[in-house]
Amino acid sequence: MIARDRFIDAANGRPVDRKSTLFWPGSPDGRSDAVIIPADPDYVKRHDRQDNRALLVEVPNPFGRAWVRNIDLNVLLKTDPKEGVRVLLQFVEAARTAMANSLDAGADGVFYRLHGANGQHCSPMEYGGHYLEHDRELLQGITRAKVNVLFVVGDSDLYLDFVSDLPAHLFGWDNRTSGVSAAQGRAIRKGPVLTFDEESDVVLHYNGPSVTHSIEKPKS
């Protein structure tokens, strides 16, 4: 079984020959069953087609796209609702376009980093009222992909129950910092899960100096 098939099958709940793994941001020695690259269609087209790993493009959700640009959408939506909605929809469209173009260019799926669904960034009312349905719509729009990963960003106080029904093949979070084990997550979300826990359907490994830094700081 090649790495690509193993990852896609594990993420879809099908039997595999061994535990599937995902190294983030990447595994140069080929230990990862998938590779995560920027959501750039030209980059996707240039990717080595001899690489037998699943090809995912990394996309932050609208809240994350704004946050990395030092735009506090919660404040903007409260102080200037009309402008806040305009900016939010601008980031929604940017995410939609990046994902659609990358899939058209040949990506197997999307690694969707969902920011905002945690107590450090939003209250439950803020996330549920402003962002949840946009995340749902964006993920629904890429269900044609072979494999999509929804990764809920945050160190603690994750609103996993809020996002547990969002459409994605593989549902992930940081079990070490959140304190939510793979078993606890399965009680909330039915289907394959991605954590650092060996009991996960796909096991996450991180190659950088700080998991929080990588996960908390969107690059695009």
Secondary structure, DSSP 8 states (H G I E B T S, - for coil): --HHHHHHHHHTT---SS-EEEEES--TTS--SEEEEES-HHHHHHS-TT--SEEEEEEE-HHHHHHTTT--HHHHHHH-HHHHHHHHHHHHHHHHHHHHHHHHTT--EEEEEE-S-BTTT--HHHIIIIIHHHHHHHHHTTTTSS--EEEE--SS-B-HHHHTTS--SEEEE-HHHH---HHHHHHHS-S-EEESSTTSSEEEEE-SS-HHHHHHS---
